[in-house]
Amino acid sequence: MSPQQVEVVGAEKQWFYSPKHDENELKWLKIRTSWLGDQWIRLPLKQIGSYYSHTKKKYYGTAEFSSVPLWNHVADSSASHRQIRDQIFTETGEFQSPLGSFYQVETPEGTRWTRYPGEFITEANETITRRQPAPLYPSPSPYSGKPNVAAPQTLTVFEKIEANPVRDWEGTWYHVRSNEGEGWFNPKYADPEDAKPDNTEIDLQSDKTWLYQYPDSSQLLNYGVLGPQKIRAPAAWTAPNGTRWFQIPTFLGNAWVTLNPTRDRLQLPGREQDMQISGEISRKGAIYKTDNTFTFGDAKVGYERDGELYFHSAVVAKMYQYTVTGPDRENGWTFAHPSGYSFRIKAGEKKAVVSWKGETRRSVILSAAPVASADQEAPDLRIDEMRTLFGASTEVTPNHSEVLLHSAEYTLGAFNPPTEVKGNLLHLSALCYDAGSLQPNEVGNRLKIYVYDRSSDTLSDSFASAAVASEEMLFSLSMDRV
């Protein structure tokens, strides 16, 4: 039968399905002809589908084009293939099949076919006012060629490519007219309009810091890098995800950098005396529950009772590098950390005494008293008291089947208090590089700073007499926060 359009009036059962996932598996179809009536034909699965005609202007970043429909590649050995980049063509049709879609495209070489859907270019009638220069690219890609930089002005938009699943991280591309000519503009590949003047001193301690042409993009500035050095940033910008970018002068011109929070350090304008505090997350282990018993490896570490989670304090102490001594004459147990922090608890008492380097500092009222252990060892603690006393952060699954333990650990830098106090108020501040972010089921235990009256001899039974330092989230450096 010669090429022609026919009506399909029937097919074998599950004609659209191939148990072996073979696109060349033959399927029976019944077609209606004008001269022989209804007839049965067999076609490979990949050749069965519907064709729809339309006209759409599209951009193709990278795509393979064929001179014949892709489902005929095996049958037609004369088919030619060509890889194209950064081209705008007109799509004139789509062949839809159980295996996906194939697109018909008009090119300077004639009609071609591709599996790539392209990116739809729509007409537009809007304007963009720029206070910063606007790089205009030959096509909607930052790698399509050297941009023509338009001076600050109002750009006229006559076409655009909306953000789509193919390149959703880039946002919208605009085809614009400017005083310098036409081109494609994307705010992602330009200096941000809302960047602020800044004067932060940056101490780059990383071995390598990449230079970017624009912030929040993957576009490097001539693959330039900086080694360890101190620099000053005249401008800064916070991306929508909270990451802080700094603009700095370099041997390649102005560049944007983001910092490594585990190594690089900042000195914010007007806060030269800030203490530098760095935090990191220490993973302690995963605890699993079987028949209301919690285990860590082969060891039993706790249990669930009436919906409450209890843990053997001696085992948890070992996970958090504490040494345990006791019981003393009053049946108390002391837990000491190498840092100098320690606490003392007693079964049945809702109070813990906290010490620092052997000197009693305060007492802490617990929400529940420790429970005497069945094996005469250190008392068992509810998960809330474990967080309070060990500084534990926990992730507990909703059904209590798994408990992840970790802790936020901090290193304090030099303390340089002001040399003089104006009035009766002493203002102290610190810049904390806090690692990570809370997970969905996590109850975190992050840094808190308390100020106490060291001249008082009274042992406080609560935190009421302590001044708690306020905390302000400034911005993020990569996945961490400052």
Salt bridges, closest charged atoms under 4 A:
GLU25 OE2 - LYS27 NZ 3.21
ASP38 OD1 - ARG32 NE 2.91
GLU91 OE2 - HIS54 NE2 2.72
GLU91 OE1 - LYS58 NZ 2.91
GLU109 OE1 - ARG82 NH2 3.00
GLU119 OE2 - ARG167 NE 3.12
GLU126 OE2 - LYS160 NZ 2.92
GLU159 OE2 - LYS57 NZ 2.66
GLU159 OE1 - HIS175 ND1 2.79
GLU162 OE2 - LYS160 NZ 3.23
GLU170 OE1 - ARG167 NH1 3.14
GLU182 OE2 - ARG177 NE 3.36
GLU193 OE2 - ARG130 NH1 3.42
GLU193 OE1 - ARG131 NH1 3.89
ASP198 OD1 - ARG244 NH2 3.79
GLU201 OE1 - ARG232 NH2 2.87
ASP207 OD2 - ARG263 NH1 3.60
ASP216 OD2 - LYS188 NZ 3.33
ASP274 OD2 - ARG271 NE 2.69
GLU304 OE1 - LYS289 NZ 2.65
GLU304 OE2 - HIS400 ND1 2.96
GLU308 OE1 - ARG382 NH1 3.27
ASP328 OD2 - ARG344 NE 2.92
GLU330 OE1 - ARG344 NH2 3.40
GLU349 OE2 - LYS346 NZ 3.71
ASP380 OD1 - HIS312 ND1 2.92
ASP384 OD2 - ARG382 NH2 3.26
ASP384 OD1 - ARG387 NH1 2.68
GLU385 OE1 - ARG382 NE 3.03
GLU395 OE2 - HIS406 NE2 3.94
GLU409 OE2 - LYS284 NZ 3.19
ASP434 OD1 - ARG446 NH1 3.39
ASP434 OD2 - ARG481 NH2 3.03
GLU442 OE2 - HIS406 NE2 3.12
